[in-house]
């Protein structure tokens, strides 16, 4: 009897033309570390009386299909998650190609994602997947991954794949060693760690249907937040926080001229932090920052991915 193992699991992704309708072809094989993407349907206890002490059969409640996917921040495949978060990019150049993603789009593309466990066999197709949140952390060491939080319309289980033979992409990962944090174009020193979270504020459209699926997931107000933890060496960030003026923060990774990823928050506001002295060790300050729409450019953030992929 075959037993499912994560080592043999596969994930295929394709963007939909019609929300909730998986395309027949065009799937890409996506690298991932782990996923909680799935559908669940809880049971409701019967409230009826008069049938003795033993309860009656429970009733099925509404279906919820969502979850997270942990993916590597790499040169090629990460562009599909950026497209899901921000919309289609503007692509320029020949070799390399520069893909520019911008915040503020009114509509977001939906995806069909198939999670395969071929030993069982179980092929779960999640249609109508929309990106709710994309987040990652920067540090000195460790594996560099991002977490994509998705809301799906529903789940369909089959014993054969509906994705055909997905096209594999070249895997070239960025690492924490390749990262840098800049403030107003200048490298920001003494940064211990950083966190970035972009949220689309999706609103589930939970209408009455006989298939248990949602009608859609509409984007609401976007939010870009994060945290930077620095060794307390000067008062530049504290002074900015007190003044209430914004700065531009840039989080970048580079593997050379043909492979780079740059995420820029154009207007970042810092809170006034509590400066604590925990003991004899070095003193650190933590800033839970928030970004807003900038005056120039007139958007909150921009993500630029440089690679040799023709388009997303």
PyMOL commands that set and color helices and strands:
alter all, ss='L'
color gray80, all
select helices_A, chain A and resi 6-8+78-86+176-178+236-243
alter helices_A, ss='H'
color red, helices_A
select strands_A, chain A and resi 10-15+28-29+34-35+38-44+59-72+90-92+97-102+111-117+122-138+145-151+154-158+167-168+179-183+186-187+191-199+203-205+216-218+223-231+247-254+260-269+284-291+301-307
alter strands_A, ss='S'
color yellow, strands_A
deselect
rebuild
show_as cartoon
